[in-house]
Amino acid sequence: MMTGWQTTLLWGVAALVVAATVVSFVLWGLNGPAYLVDLIAAYCF
């Protein structure tokens, strides 16, 4: 059985994943795939 803090951590991680997915789809819709590719390249290189 999971304790309270583990459940909270799991919900927090799930919320971050959902938020990141929503933001990526919004950026994709506004600027197309080139924006996301440029964003990833800027942070990785």
Secondary structure, 3 states (H helix, E strand, C coil): CCCHHHHHHHHHHHHHHHHHHHHHHHHHHHHCHHHHHHHHHHHHC
